[in-house]
Amino acid sequence: MKNGNTTSPGWHRGRGEPPLVDVFRTIQVEPNTSTVRRALTFAGPGFLVAVGYMDPGNWATSIAGGAQFGYALLAVVLISNIMAIILQSLCARLAVGSGRDLAQACRDAYPRPVAIVLWVFAEVAIIATDIAEVVGTAIGLNLLFGIPLELGVVITALDVFLILWLQRMGFRWIEAFIITLLGVIFVCFLLQIAMADPDWGGVIRGFAPTTEIVNNPAMLYLALGIIGATVMPHNLYLHSAIVQTRAYGESLPEKREALRFATWDSTSALMFALLINASILILAAATFHAGGHTSVTDIGEAHAMLAPLVGSLLAPKLFAIALLCCGLNSTVTATMAGQVVMEGFLDIRLPAWLRRLITRLIAIVPAAAVTIYYGAEGTGTLLILSQVVLAFQLPFAIVPLVMFTRDQGKLGDLAAPIWLWVTAGVIALVIIGLNVWLLWGLAAG
């Protein structure tokens, strides 16, 4: 295994130890097999990334958006998904072209004080993600088994054992676990949508953006939350690391093929995530908004209201099962993202269970405080706020990603073409502009 300790052109430091060293290049790519079989070898990392695009925080923003504004914010879901596809393709490009994940690239390219600042922002994003998972999983346990929210928050700390077990089984088993739960989530929402019988004409019109999204402060707040829940900072770090679980070779043709297959994988997985994200909002619009319940923001409240509005006791059960599956999935991927960020930025190697326990305990404190003080009513607000925090962290991950992947000195022949990095740059500017606009609106009351 090459550790890349010598400094390569365009980088101030060598790569050091590879990301997630226990699974680095462990999945073999057979060169003499069919194109389809080689492509399937690369299938998996994109679906781990897709998990972050449908986590419990996404549920809160989509439910609130659908209940308050009907199908109008479907345009934001679509646009943010397109943003995600472009940015995740850059993550794969960075990984294949430089052999680095995004955290390592920041450490190797920037002065240490700058890298430390970026590390702090990345950790804030992961903590915000973890808060959403803690609250979402606790709500799922409460809805399915009647476990009190306060106890459910504490139980989520034990998910470290699930992750340890999956890691010992091998990376392909982790991918299989994630994809299985994604299938369960998809079936649950498919059945709920069929029961809700939405206005499909309104659904189609909802995918067309309107100026009201920007001009209405309440709509903009939720739109920014949806973007934060869709294009998540920790996914950029995670994807650039787990692409390197494939042993794709070092020659330029092998790297080009690896980049092509990795991009296909992430694009198809994110299109699948779009279906689920849109389904959450469509379900809320077809039930709550259509029924005049436009103030629904809480997941527990949404669960309680589904049965009478849809006319089936099965709907809330499916809702709770899907929520719990989302929480479990997000737990696994956030663990690896936290490990990638700490190892990449600081070159510190901690056991996965210890890294997970530290971040989970940090997330449990605010989640437990809110659930104890406000009860179930406060969890919806906390979930939406966590997604807005993620949106504010995005530029600190996107800007370095765009700068690295456009640099031929760093990626050589695999540097992004002009049209791609310009598009990604525009995405970064749009997100930064939305953040500034939202801050101005909040300051103005």
Secondary structure, DSSP 8 states (H G I E B T S, - for coil): -----S--TT-SS---S-TTTTTTT-EE--TTS-HHHHHHHT-SHHHHHHHGGGSHHHHHHHHHHHHHHTTTTHHHHHHHHHHHHHHHHHHHHHHHHHS--HHHHHHHHS-HHHHHHHHHHHHHHHHHHHHHHHHHHHHHHHHHH---HHHHHHHGGGGHHHHHHHHHH-HHHHHHHHHHHHHHHHHHHHHHHHHH---HHHHHHHTS--THHHH-HHHHHHHHHHHHHHS-HHHHHHHHHHGGGEE--SSHHHHHHHHHHHHHHHHHHHHHHHHHHHHHHHHHIIIIITTT-TT---HHHHHHHHHHHHT-SHHHHHHHHHHHHHHHHHHHHHHHHHHHHHHHHH-----HHHHHHHHHHHHHHHHHHHHHHHTHHHHHHHHHHHHHHHHHHTHHHHHHHHHHHT-HHHHGGGS--HHHHHHHHHHHHHHHHHHHHHHHHHHT-
